[in-house]
Each structure stands twice: as structure tokens, then as C-alpha cells.
């Protein structure tokens, strides 16, 4: 990574007890600084009253937009959770507003595009009743495609009338980035979380840490805010590290989990719990991932295979990332349903263009 004052500001905001005022004073290119903060989900943490006045107006406006979006998603999460409870559907919300409130104390201090809810596969018919009751509309899939996705997939996206987007899961992951924790066991350890508009069920602290860490790894650590959240979560009080180690090893996600924790420790100065170092793992893979982050601030696709405990899982993931369409592809390149198969050709081109843009911005 090429050190610049703008990159330094990004890192100081992400770090535990970072010197943010000192970093602000050294910034010369505020357009670049704000661009980096937006890319890494850290705009809400920049103190708008400590930057130059002209910049402060832009920051305040961006933070106001983030706050409005976050509060919309959080309110819709509570509404959806209430309806699920009314239909007797066990569920947990995670990431998003729940993580913001749990780890930052404020739902507006994280940027999140949607709200995530996990249910058991056998609950999906009752979930559909809730979706119809609330008037949600499916994104990306036709009815036929949606039925197929439910057989072989693990998530789908729905949009409320308010514009808030639900990311509905019936498994925590798929075969292309396997995490061997079942929805049944995650739901069995549910706890209650308080949000401004009401309470929702969420994952236990131990499960949430594992999911946050593996989510950051699944997306190649491309946002520092994800890593920062892992850092805060892994240093929380009262964690049952015996349970965490057992679940990580059993779930075959040790490399991904350890990498997220060690990135938070090495680059963001969060204390690394001794238990993390006790987890058996291929050290060469973890070291290579840390080196990749130090070099590029992200794990590139050429290094991503190292994130997997099993090599066969690594190969599956690479093929999926490159070719399988996502909701982001549909938003970036809207196509008629009859042409949806073209996404399998367009996605590799879009990923290559995104990679080139990221390289040019560094």
C-alpha cells in the first residue's frame, strides 16, 4: 500500500483509539479522503465539525443520508420481525443495525445497505405469508428462478414499500464459502437486541463474531469497517472462547475467522485474544492473507483461495465469485428477465472493470 495522508485518515478512523484529529490535519486531497471513507463504510465516523468548513458541509450531508437510510432499514427490520413473531417464525437478525447498536452504541455509526434475517428452511412457507402481508416484492428472481434458488441457494432479496431491502437467509452460507453452522443451532442460541423502534432477536455474541469475521473474509476484507467491527466484537467482555474455538474448527472456517481477527489486530491495533492463536490452522495461508492486505488493503481474487480450510471449497468459491450473478449485477446492469442468462457472461467483465478501478484509485 502506498502511504498517503488520505489513506492515513482512513486507517486512523478504523483503528482502536486512532489519532483522528492528527490525521485530519495532514489531509490535502479531501475528495480522495471522502471517496476512501465511502468505499470502506467509515463516513459516519468522521467528525464533521473537525474538518474544513466546506468539507464539513459535504460530510454532514452524507451522514444525514446515511442516517436516514439506516433508520429506514432499522424500522423495517423491527416491523418484519414483529410480523414473523406473529406467525410463529423463529428468526435472528444480524449485521446491519443490530451490529451497529451492539458494537458502536448507535445504529447510525455503520453504513449498511439492507437488513439480514436468518430463518430455518422449514419456516419459509410461513415467511412467505409474512412477506405477502407486508407487501414485499422479490428482487432479481422470477417465481420460477426463486423456487430454484430456494432449492440450491441460501439467500434472497426482497424490497419493502419503504425502499428498505431485506436479505433473507435460510442458511448462513452456501457450498461456495461453507460455514458449518446450521440455522437450527444459530436460532437455538438467539438473544434479544434493542433497537430504537423495538426489540428483535439476534445471534449470541459468539455466533455473531464468527459470522461477522467470515462475512468480512467472504468479501475479501474490502471494507475496513467490517474489520473494525470484528475487532470490537472479538475484544468484548464475557465471550465464551472455548465455544468459539469449537464452532470455528467444526465449521471449517478457521482460516477465514483467524485472518479477520489478525487483520483487526495487526492493522487496526485491536488486542488479539490468546484463544485465536490456539486454533489449529495453516499459518502459511494466514500469513499470505495478511501480506495481501498490507500490500493492497484487500485480498485479491488471486489470493482468495487461501481463505478456505479445504482446497476443494476454494475452487468452488473462485468459480462462483467469477461467474454467478448477484443482485448487485442486476442493479448495475438492468436486463429483461428473458436475458438474465447474459449475466453469467457480463459478471466476469464487470468484476474485471471493478478490480481495475480499485487498482487505479490506490
Beta strands, then each sheet from edge to edge (+ up, - down):
strand 1: 91-94
strand 2: 115-119
strand 3: 137-138
strand 4: 155-159
strand 5: 165-169
strand 6: 191-195
strand 7: 198-202
sheet 1: 1+ 2- 5- 4+ 3-
sheet 2: 6+ 7-
end
